[in-house]
Structure formats: C-alpha cells, structure tokens
Amino acid sequence: MPSTQPNIIITGTPGVGKTSHCEVLAANTGLKHLSINQVVRDRGCHDGWDEEYRSWIVDEDKLLDSLEDELAQGGHIIDWHACDLFPKRWIDLVVVLRTDSTKLYDRLKARNYLEQKLQDNLDSEIMEVLLDEARESYDEEIVVELRSDEADDIEVNVGRIKTWIKNWRQDQVEDAA
Ligand SMILES: Nc1ncnc2c1ncn2[C@@H]1O[C@H](COP(=O)(O)OP(=O)(O)OP(=O)(O)O)[C@@H](O)[C@H]1O
C-alpha cells in the first residue's frame, strides 16, 4: 500500500541551513526529522572516525539497512549533505538549499572549521555539487533549489514545502480513488 506521508530530502553544503529548515519543517508538519549524522553515530553505521575531516566514515550499506523500514513507511525529513545513496522509490521530494559563498564562509568560520574543510565546502557550494548530485540521482520534477541566505528564507521555504506536501497528499487521495 502506498504511504500517506512523503519522504523529503533536505540537502546542501554543510552550513547552508539544512538543520534549521528541518527543525521548523518537522514542527510545522509532524514529519519526523532524521538527521543522518545522528543516525550514523547513534546506530554505528560507520567505519570509524576521519580525524582530518572530523567526521564519521559512513558505511552506506549499513546506513540504508538501518533506515529501510522507517523510510518505507514515509513521513520523514532526511537531513544530510549528500542524497544520491537513497533509492528513488523512497524519495518524493529533494530540496537543495543554496547560499551565497560569503554567508557560507561566515557560518563555517563561526563553527571553527579547519581551513581546508572550509575551502572544500565553499568550492562545493560554488560548483553546485549537491544540486548536480540531486539532478543526476532523481527525476527532474522532484528536485527543487531554494535559497537560504536570510533568516526569513526559512519561513518562506517551509511554507512552500508545506504547500507541496498538501498537494502531494491530495494527489495520493485522488490516485487511490
Ligand atoms: N537562512 C539562513 N539565514 C541565516 N542564517 C542561517 C540560515 N540558515 C542557517 N543559518 C545559520 O547557519 C548556521 C548553520 O546552519 P545549519 O546547522 O542549519 O546548517 P546545516 O546545513 O544543517 O549544516 P551541517 O550540514 O553542518 O549540519 C547556523 O548558525 C544557522 O543559524
């Protein structure tokens, strides 16, 4: 039976505003915020810690096995700086957040990112790496690019995603009739 709740990926370069968006979206919709960083850490879906990048080395097979039952039911907001590993059949909408590189620099600097990591992330944002990844991995019509430059953008973006969810649910009802 098809799910009555969509799964939405919120992706983008680190610091672009994924967590900020997911928290507001979850509070406004009742969808469950799945921080993949937390899942990887809490469920041990990794092959250890990368000291240089100060991040977990993700075991993608273990991660997908661990998420399969939840995602098959729908109703989740997936918060991660990558998207191509999630099978298309689980995903209904992919939101790629984008921001200005000077704003991203300030946000990452405030987090004390190491210079190399900061530069790699700025390059990734400028080169639209996540947008390309999303467009290559999912159907064009489910990939949406949204700006996350100012605090007000979060409210506007969440409003747009809520409208999308409402329409998606309506389509499900009509398809089932
Ligand atoms: N639209 C925005 N306008 C102004 N500041 C923002 C915006 N979005 C996020 N920020 C700020 O930028 C910082 C990073 O935000 P956030 O943690 O949501 O990013 P992220 O993409 O989830 O990062 P990561 O991938 O590292 O978890 C926070 O200090 C947050 O308050």
The ligand as a Gaussian input file, in Angstrom:
#p B3LYP/6-31G(d) Opt

LIG

0 1
 N       18.649000      31.062000       6.016000
 C       19.539000      31.359000       6.967000
 N       19.788000      32.662000       7.278000
 C       20.669000      32.997000       8.238000
 N       21.394000      32.091000       8.961000
 C       21.188000      30.784000       8.700000
 C       20.258000      30.357000       7.701000
 N       20.257000      29.012000       7.672000
 C       21.136000      28.626000       8.603000
 N       21.706000      29.676000       9.219000
 C       22.739000      29.631000      10.275000
 O       23.864000      28.957000       9.725000
 C       24.421000      28.045000      10.664000
 C       24.391000      26.638000      10.065000
 O       23.014000      26.240000       9.958000
 P       22.582000      24.717000       9.983000
 O       23.214000      23.993000      11.136000
 O       21.099000      24.692000       9.887000
 O       23.264000      24.212000       8.630000
 P       23.413000      22.709000       8.088000
 O       23.290000      22.797000       6.622000
 O       22.459000      21.805000       8.803000
 O       24.895000      22.330000       8.495000
 P       25.527000      20.821000       8.665000
 O       25.448000      20.145000       7.345000
 O       26.931000      21.055000       9.068000
 O       24.729000      20.140000       9.731000
 C       23.609000      28.200000      11.948000
 O       24.285000      29.096000      12.784000
 C       22.292000      28.785000      11.466000
 O       21.681000      29.573000      12.458000

